[in-house]
Amino acid sequence: MRTLYKAGNSICTQKVLITLREKGLQWDEHNINLFLNQQYDPAYLKLNPKGVVPTLVDDDSAIIESTLICEYLDDRYPEPALRPADAALRARMRLWGKAIDEGIFEATREISFSAMFREKMKAMSEQQRAARFRNVGDPQKRDRFMSVYAEGTDSRFVLYAVAAYEKLFKSMQESLIEHGGPWLMGAQFTLADINVMPFVARLNYLNLLDVWTATRPEVLAWWSLAQQRSSFQFAVTEATLDEEVAAMHTHGSHIKEAIRQRRQEFLDAVKTW
Ligand SMILES: N[C@@H](CCC(=O)N[C@@H](CS)C(=O)NCC(=O)O)C(=O)O
C-alpha cells in the first residue's frame, strides 16, 4: 500500500493527487499540519529531510519533490501514459516541471503569503512566528518569508513572483499555439498540464488570474478544459473548503491592484533593459 503525506490546500500535494487519480491508484493519507510545524517532526524529517509536503511512501520507498513523485508514478504505473513517447517531446515536457520548481512555486508562495498567510502570521505570538520562520537549513527561504512578511506586495520577492508568472503565461500561450492544444503538449494530457494546473488554480482562487490571462485566449481555453478534468475536480475543486475559497478570494482581492501595478512596473522595466 502507498501513503501520501500531505497538507490541506497544498499546491504541490494537489499535483500528486491529480496524478494518482489519473492513474486510477488507491492510497492512504497522512495529514501534516504545517501551522503546527509537524513538517519538522524528527520522524517526518527522516522521510522528507526538506521538511515539506508532499511525500509519497510506496513499497517502503519514500519519494519526495512533487514533480519527481509524479514522474515516479508515471514510471512505476505506466498506464495511462502521462508523458509523450518521443524522447525530444518528453524533454520539452519536463521543462514545465522545471519552470514550476525553478520559480513558479516560490512565486505562488510569495503571492499567497503576501495576500493571506502574512495576516495569519501577524496574529501569532512572537514565539510562534519565530518557530514558523524556522526552516531546515535554508536561509534564503527564511529571507523570502521575512521580506514578504515585513513589506507585503512591496517586497522585491513579489516583483520576482509577478515576473515569473508573466514568463509562465507567455510560454503557455506560445506552447498552446505551437502544439495546437488543447493541452500544453498538444493532443495528449501530460505531466506538463498537471504541473501547472494547481498553480493557475491558486491564482484564480486569489482572484488574480485575469491580471495575466485577460489578453491570452489560448490560456483561458486551456484553463476552462483543465477545470473540467475529473482528477482536477477531485484534487483541487472538491478538496478546497468553502471557507478557504472565500478567504483566498477576499485576501487576494485586497492585493489585486498592487499586483497589477507590479506587473506593469515589470513590463515597463523590461522595455528599458
Ligand atoms: N519543491 C517541493 C516544495 C514542497 C513545499 O514547499 N511544500 C509546501 C506546501 S505546498 C510545504 O510543505 N511548506 C512547509 C514549509 O515551508 O514549512 C515540492 O514540489 O514537493
PDBQT file of the ligand as one rigid body, heavy atoms in Angstrom, charges set to zero:
ROOT
HETATM    1  N1  LIG A 301       9.612  21.566  -4.318  1.00  0.00    +0.000 N 
HETATM    2  C1  LIG A 301       8.790  20.955  -3.318  1.00  0.00    +0.000 C 
HETATM    3  C2  LIG A 301       8.113  22.039  -2.493  1.00  0.00    +0.000 C 
HETATM    4  C3  LIG A 301       7.335  21.461  -1.343  1.00  0.00    +0.000 C 
HETATM    5  C4  LIG A 301       6.805  22.539  -0.410  1.00  0.00    +0.000 C 
HETATM    6  O1  LIG A 301       7.490  23.543  -0.116  1.00  0.00    +0.000 OA
HETATM    7  N2  LIG A 301       5.593  22.298   0.101  1.00  0.00    +0.000 N 
HETATM    8  C5  LIG A 301       4.954  23.269   0.955  1.00  0.00    +0.000 C 
HETATM    9  C6  LIG A 301       3.446  23.117   0.867  1.00  0.00    +0.000 C 
HETATM   10  S1  LIG A 301       2.855  23.395  -0.793  1.00  0.00    +0.000 SA
HETATM   11  C7  LIG A 301       5.381  22.998   2.391  1.00  0.00    +0.000 C 
HETATM   12  O2  LIG A 301       5.435  21.874   2.808  1.00  0.00    +0.000 OA
HETATM   13  N3  LIG A 301       5.675  24.055   3.146  1.00  0.00    +0.000 N 
HETATM   14  C8  LIG A 301       6.005  23.945   4.530  1.00  0.00    +0.000 C 
HETATM   15  C9  LIG A 301       7.092  24.862   4.962  1.00  0.00    +0.000 C 
HETATM   16  O3  LIG A 301       7.703  25.525   4.085  1.00  0.00    +0.000 OA
HETATM   17  O4  LIG A 301       7.359  24.925   6.153  1.00  0.00    +0.000 OA
HETATM   18  C10 LIG A 301       7.777  20.014  -3.966  1.00  0.00    +0.000 C 
HETATM   19  O5  LIG A 301       7.374  20.290  -5.107  1.00  0.00    +0.000 OA
HETATM   20  O6  LIG A 301       7.418  18.984  -3.374  1.00  0.00    +0.000 OA
ENDROOT
TORSDOF 0
